Amino acid sequence: MTISALFFLDLKGKIIVSRDYRGDVSCKCTEKFMAKVNELEEVSKLTPVIHDDGVNYIFLQVSNLYILAVTRTNVNVMSVVTFLHRLVEVFKHYFWEFEEESLRDNFVCVYELLDEVMDFGYPQFTEAQILSEFIKTDAYKMEAAQKPPMAVTNAVSWRTEGIKYKKNEVFLDAVESVNLLVNSNGTDMRSKQPSGGDEGDVVGVLKMRVFLTGMPECKLGLNDKVLFENQGRTGKQKTVELEDVKFHQCVRLARFENDRTISFIPPDGSFDLMSYRLSHNIKPLIWVECMVEKPSRNRTEYLVKARAQFKERSSATNVEIILPLPSDAIATTSKATQGSATYVPEKSALVWTIKNFPGGKEYMLWCSFNIPSVAAEEETTGRMPPIKVKFEIPYFTVSGVQVRYLKVIEKSGYQALPWDHAPSVVVQPSRSSIRLPFSPRRVV
């Protein structure tokens, strides 16, 4: 990724601050850029990337400013956009407010930062905490012989040296989300959708909170199917096949690609270590059935059954079952064997809330409502939106991902026992959302 120049423009296109890194693009390109922006805005086709006459314009609009990156090469657009967002965060760290006035009042510091965050068009350091250790807002505060922090001179730009804690701790949270669409027979509707999408996939994130002294080296082991196959361990161990794995920049990618070892020097504090996706058959964890009965012409009754299809040792919390009702429903009444049900007119739905739903249990809800006589004559079966079910299950991962070990190695030699002492490992509730099509069965 190479950027030829950076420009900071006001809304009229006037250059406030600019930095030319490669000398292959003229400053007059900003005039063409503003002409293109005005032209595309008129036809509502403005995009963050504009190509004109061999020049790529990639920009952000923040407050009353345009941040424009210009290049003649075929760069990774997402990398450039990410860099621009990180640059905005750096300026906000220094100036609190990122506006035209703050740039004009601090142009000396702005140029110092632009020289550090990029060299000859290649991004360098965008960590505000690291930059603030050797670039001060007031120039007179800087010492002539001041040395840059170690994080700038080595490959670990996300962590500074000299961090100390009385108690060394690591918290590892596994958060997974599921979004299913099934019909009344329990069949996954994903295969029936033309585009497929992520319906039925499990999307997970490993979140970490690190409070460790020094520059520790961490090694994380998962029940990765590829790793077990490479090691010839194809026994009865339960493994998972991770897809679309994305890591934090601290993870050594070369080592992971070589032997599937997740090795890293973690940042201090909270961060997302990795995200992943798995595709396999998933049955609805909470199954919902709805039966419809019409005792009179304009009166309708629903009998809803909700059953937990997971093991008894687990419990779902914050369960919310959203039952769609006709938009003109009136005189709504309901009664539930567990939890409470509330009619929400703005959503045209009855919301059944259950704080705790143990595995293997079944609860029922009865509700009735009136609809106008004209609407009652129309057949509504099969045309209602799907029933939506939202819940959380603590200490439960749908995918079966397991943390086999977490090792912490530091040159000072302090003891780190992840499972018993510091660092400790906890599992955050997994979040799931299952949508069930509303296909009621009429009872005569």
Disulfide bonds with the S-S distance in Angstrom:
none
